Amino acid sequence: MSASARLDFVITIGKFLFFRVGTGSYPHTNPTIDTVSATLTPQVPPTGAISVPGNAQSVAWSGAAPTFVSPAPVSLPVEVQSNTGPIRITAGVTGPLSSLEGQNIPMSSVQITSSNPTDFPAPPVPNTGTGTSVQVTGTAFSGLVTNRTASWNFAITPVAAPVAGQYTGRITFTATTP
């Protein structure tokens, strides 16, 4: 004599997506919003006289518009982890970099490059709205699991003849999965 009983199993594995730019580490969410700070230094074109370095030094100026030296890029760590397949990342802005004096610099003056442009590229920064997405490729299980890290380098491309002041703005990065 024999008896049998059957038992079916259903296992659900939830989706997850972790994304950070700057401070933090997986799996902890971090409310910190990092700041990229840069100073553009004006270079006054001389009329042939060599200027003396230092404060309060006179310089012969041709009257031409000054040029601005780009500061060194600021590097921030980035990380994305997921179990849902390819990840798309976008950069979004609500407007230009703005000063308290009402002056603006286009947000696209911020350029981002990645230390791993093939597998974890940085998205382009639009002047307004949401920019074009970039894809981060999966690392395991036929590309369905992703665990990527890189450094994104933020550089400022000087605009012609910016008005002196402190300009602020924000870029919001968004990671999405299918």
Buried (B, 14 or more C-beta within 10 A) or exposed (E): EEEEEEEEEEEEEEEEBBBBBBEBEEEEEEEEEBEBEBEBEEEBEEEEEEEEEEEEEEEEEEEEEEBBEEBEBBEBBBBBBBBBBBBBBBBBBEEBBBBEEEBBBBBBBBBBBBBBEEBBBBBBBBEEEEBEBBEBBBBEEEEEBBBBBBBBBBBBEBBEEBEEEEBEBEBEBEBBBE
